[in-house]
């Protein structure tokens, strides 16, 4: 499993503008096998892709916005090829977009794009937060509507275990319908405080062993560690997370 652990670069977004290469080198030294792309922060994607290849860091997909998926798809696919990934993920919907009508549009639009790129092996996924649980469509919440595990729905899941728990769901039970429909999962812990704030993996209230066991049995290709906000240097938080994950993986053998 250790060869499947990636760092979501959104975690270190404030460091990437000044020293993207330095951050990648440090993540590799910590033991991360890959990173999930979340923008270039002013850097040349060719240079970043070349450095990742040199370091032996894989790409656990790319988070991309809807406008780019709709209007700049050839360039996105070219960049995905450069990084050696087939996964494009929509990471977020703005507050004004969280309506029944817009969720229906998003599902239709992402399926249309997925059908267009399917033959070349590319996959389109959706990354959740907890706001999707606030809207009901056809008797299910908006997240279940978007990710409905049917043959004609090509939209895949990139579930974030923190937000699933924050939405009041039991994590592994909620993952079940998306067996072999989720190439990448987000690992993020929830602090044992009243605020339920973001925490380093292994320091909070989420039990990761059953999540990892489920992932290994159900087609997870990358476990992407993300921490939206960190108490200090985000690299320190990512180091704590991977050390705890490596220890847990060793204990599971």
C-alpha positions in Angstrom: 0.0 0.0 0.0 2.9 2.4 0.6 3.4 2.7 -3.1 -0.2 4.1 -3.4 0.1 7.0 -0.9 0.1 10.5 -2.5 0.0 14.0 -1.1 -2.7 16.4 -2.3 -0.8 19.5 -3.2 -3.6 21.8 -2.1 -2.3 21.0 1.4 1.0 22.9 0.6 -0.5 25.5 -1.8 1.0 28.4 0.1 4.5 27.0 -0.4 4.3 26.0 -4.1 4.6 29.5 -5.7 8.0 30.0 -4.1 9.5 26.5 -4.3 7.4 23.9 -6.1 10.5 21.8 -6.8 11.7 21.9 -3.2 8.3 20.8 -1.9 8.2 17.9 -4.3 11.7 16.8 -3.2 10.7 17.0 0.5 7.5 15.0 -0.1 9.5 12.3 -1.9 12.0 12.2 1.0 9.1 11.7 3.5 8.1 8.6 1.6 5.2 9.8 -0.5 4.9 7.8 -3.7 3.0 10.4 -5.6 1.2 13.8 -5.5 -2.2 14.9 -6.6 -2.0 18.0 -8.9 -4.0 21.0 -7.9 -2.7 23.8 -10.2 0.7 24.9 -11.3 1.1 28.0 -9.1 2.9 29.9 -11.8 5.3 27.1 -12.7 5.8 25.4 -16.1 4.0 22.1 -16.1 6.6 20.5 -18.3 9.3 21.3 -15.8 7.2 20.0 -12.9 6.3 16.8 -14.8 10.0 16.3 -15.6 11.0 16.7 -12.0 8.3 14.3 -10.8 9.6 11.8 -13.3 13.2 12.3 -12.1 12.1 11.9 -8.4 10.0 8.9 -9.2 6.8 10.6 -8.0 3.6 9.4 -9.6 0.5 11.6 -10.3 -2.6 10.7 -8.4 -4.9 12.6 -10.8 -5.5 16.3 -11.4 -8.1 18.5 -9.8 -9.5 20.7 -12.5 -12.3 23.2 -12.7 -15.5 22.8 -14.7 -14.7 25.7 -17.2 -11.5 24.0 -18.2 -13.2 20.6 -18.6 -15.8 22.2 -20.8 -13.7 24.6 -22.8 -10.0 23.5 -22.6 -10.3 19.7 -22.6 -7.5 19.1 -25.2 -5.0 21.0 -23.1 -6.1 19.3 -19.9 -5.6 15.9 -21.6 -2.2 16.9 -22.9 -1.2 17.9 -19.4 -2.6 14.7 -17.9 -0.4 12.8 -20.4 2.6 14.8 -19.4 2.0 13.9 -15.8 1.2 10.3 -16.6 -2.3 10.2 -15.2 -5.8 9.4 -16.7 -7.8 10.9 -13.9 -9.4 14.4 -14.0 -11.4 15.3 -10.9 -13.9 18.2 -10.3 -13.0 19.3 -6.8 -15.6 21.8 -5.7 -18.9 23.6 -6.4 -19.4 27.2 -5.4 -22.2 28.1 -3.0 -24.4 29.5 -5.8 -24.0 26.2 -7.7 -25.4 24.0 -5.0 -29.0 23.8 -6.4 -30.9 20.8 -7.7 -30.8 22.2 -11.2 -27.0 22.7 -11.1 -26.3 19.2 -9.7 -28.4 17.8 -12.6 -26.4 19.9 -15.0 -23.1 18.8 -13.5 -24.0 15.1 -13.7 -25.1 15.5 -17.4 -22.1 17.6 -18.4 -19.4 15.4 -16.7 -21.0 12.3 -18.2 -20.9 14.0 -21.6 -17.2 14.7 -21.1 -16.5 11.2 -19.7 -18.1 9.6 -22.8 -15.9 11.8 -25.0 -12.6 10.7 -23.4 -13.5 7.2 -22.3 -12.1 5.5 -25.4 -8.7 6.9 -24.7 -8.8 5.7 -21.1 -9.4 8.9 -19.3 -11.7 9.0 -16.3 -13.8 11.8 -14.8 -14.4 11.9 -11.0 -16.1 14.1 -8.5 -14.6 15.1 -5.1 -17.1 15.7 -2.3 -17.4 18.0 0.7 -20.3 17.9 3.2 -22.6 20.4 1.5 -23.8 17.8 -1.0 -25.7 16.1 1.8 -27.9 19.2 2.3 -29.7 18.7 -1.0 -32.1 15.9 -2.0 -32.6 14.9 -5.6 -34.9 12.0 -6.6 -35.0 10.7 -3.0 -31.3 10.6 -2.4 -28.7 13.3 -1.4 -26.9 15.2 -4.1 -23.7 13.2 -3.7 -25.5 9.9 -4.1 -27.3 11.4 -7.1 -24.1 12.5 -8.8 -22.3 9.2 -8.1 -25.1 6.8 -8.7 -23.4 3.4 -9.4 -25.2 2.5 -12.6 -23.7 1.3 -15.9 -24.7 4.5 -17.8 -23.3 6.8 -15.2 -19.6 7.3 -16.1 -18.9 9.8 -13.3 -16.6 8.2 -10.7 -16.2 8.9 -7.0 -13.3 10.6 -5.3 -14.7 10.4 -1.8 -13.1 12.4 1.1 -13.5 10.4 4.3 -13.4 13.5 6.5 -16.3 15.1 4.7 -18.3 11.8 4.6 -18.0 11.7 8.4 -18.7 15.4 8.8 -21.9 14.8 6.7 -23.0 12.3 9.4 -22.3 9.1 7.5 -20.6 5.9 8.6 -17.5 6.0 6.4 -17.1 2.4 5.2 -20.8 1.8 4.7 -21.0 4.9 2.6 -18.0 3.8 0.5 -19.6 0.4 -0.3 -21.7 1.3 -3.4 -18.5 2.8 -5.1 -16.5 -0.4 -5.1 -14.4 -0.4 -8.3 -15.8 3.1 -9.1 -13.3 5.1 -7.1 -9.7 5.1 -8.4 -8.6 7.7 -5.8 -9.8 8.3 -2.2 -8.9 11.3 0.1 -7.6 10.5 3.5 -8.1 13.3 6.1 -8.6 13.0 9.8 -11.0 14.8 12.1 -9.7 16.3 15.3 -11.3 15.2 18.6 -12.5 18.7 19.4 -15.8 20.5 19.3 -14.9 22.2 16.0 -14.2 18.8 14.3 -11.3 20.6 12.6 -8.9 19.0 10.1 -6.2 16.8 11.6 -3.1 14.8 10.6 -4.0 11.2 9.7 -3.8 9.0 12.7 -4.2 11.8 15.3 -8.0 12.2 15.2 -11.3 10.4 15.5 -11.3 8.4 12.2 -10.3 4.8 12.2 -8.3 4.3 9.0 -7.6 0.6 9.2 -11.0 -0.5 7.9 -10.9 2.2 5.2 -7.5 0.9 3.9 -8.7 -2.7 4.0 -11.8 -1.7 2.1 -9.7 0.2 -0.4 -7.4 -2.7 -1.1 -10.4 -5.0 -1.7 -12.3 -2.6 -3.9 -10.0 -1.0 -6.5 -8.4 2.0 -4.8 -5.3 3.0 -6.9 -4.2 6.0 -4.8 -4.7 7.1 -1.2 -4.4 10.9 -1.4 -3.6 12.6 1.9 -5.1 16.1 2.3 -5.3 18.6 5.1 -7.1 21.8 4.1 -5.7 23.8 7.0 -2.7 23.0 9.2 -1.6 24.4 12.6 1.9 25.1 11.4 4.0 24.3 8.4 1.8 22.0 6.2 4.9 19.9 5.3 5.2 19.0 9.0 1.5 17.9 9.0 2.0 15.8 5.8 5.0 14.1 7.5 3.0 13.2 10.6 0.3 11.7 8.3 2.5 9.6 6.2 4.5 8.3 9.2 1.3 7.3 10.9 0.0 5.6 7.7 3.2 3.7 7.2 3.1 2.5 10.8 -0.5 1.4 10.4 0.2 -0.4 7.1 3.1 -2.2 8.8 0.8 -3.3 11.6 -1.8 -4.6 9.2 0.5 -7.1 7.5 
